[in-house]
Amino acid sequence: MGKSNKITEAALLISAYIILLLITAFIPLIGTFTFFALPIPFILYTAKHNWQPAIMMFIAAVLLSLIFATLFSLPVTLLMAIGGIMIGTAIHEKRTAYETWARGTVGFVVGMIILFLIVQFLLQVNIFDEIDALIAESMNMMQTMTGQLGIEGDVEEQVALLEEQMHLFKDLVPASMAIVSIIMAFIAQWLSYKVLNRLEKRALYFPRFTSFNLPVSIVWLYFAALLLSFFITDDQGTIYLVVMNVVLLGMVLLAIQGFSFIFFYAEHKKVSKAIPIIIVVLTFLLPAIFLLVVRIIGIIDLGYGLKKRIANADK
């Protein structure tokens, strides 16, 4: 009877996944939102039955999605299943919300790496060559437009600078994949918490953002990579790529830590919640000014345990 129930649940959740996949593939406007819900069927099933039965569900989902959808479904299903099963396993094992988030991030990163390898070696499509071709096409189009408009001056220098920055983005693809995975894991986990709490009357939730704390080792890893970046002269070498990606990822994580402290301090001082929200908005609008400050706050908070010190000072 138990095995029959598992099969029935798997069939229902696979059906839900196929519907979400079809909406994502063929209804772009709504599909933007359903895309982030795609891991939820895998999370729900794995959270209840653990990862072993979820593997069979994953295989069935791949086969059915290829029948009902398009080739687009194979890479998407692979990505969503790996990330979803990692999150679901952590929930099944009653891991903390942040540990679950970390596992989900790893799952999505692994999924993206597998997709990259499939595209690179099986489909014989070199993603980096495609990026180079896209950059070259964009630069040619920009130069043509400026020529037609009769714009002169230091346009060529600005175009060259823009091209250099676009090529830098290509070097930061690994860190970008990690950042996207962090975001996808958070959204999928948050949505699955809402569904599980509603369906199974659980009490799953993320701790308050004010209590968010990264491992202190992140600070030292970031500083080590930042220091190395000043001594690396070969901007095409493997070490350079690794260091720059670690620096970018560290910047993002420490900025999140900084935002956490800002919200904590505003709450501690009983300041209006609008103030930290305005700071977040300004950081996205004027990153050159505010992002550095927020990152420094994150470093100080993590390195010196500011939240704990402030909380203990009032006891």
Secondary structure, 3 states (H helix, E strand, C coil): CHHHHHHHHHHHHHHHHHHHHHHHHHCHHHHHHHHHHCCHHHHHHHHHHCHHHHHHHHHHHHHHHHHHCCCCHHHHHHHHHHHHHHHHHHHHCCCCHHHHHHHHHHHHHHHHHHHHHHHHHHCCCCHHHHHHHHHHHHHHHHHHHHHHCCCCCCHHHHHHHHHHHHHHHHHCHHHHHHHHHHHHHHHHHHHHHHHHHHHHCCCCCCCCHHHCCCCCHHHHHHHHHHHHHCCCCCCCCHHHHHHHHHHHHHHHHHHHHHHHHHHHHHHHCCCCCHHHHHHHHHHHHCHHHHHHHHHHHHHHHHHHCHHHHHHHHCC
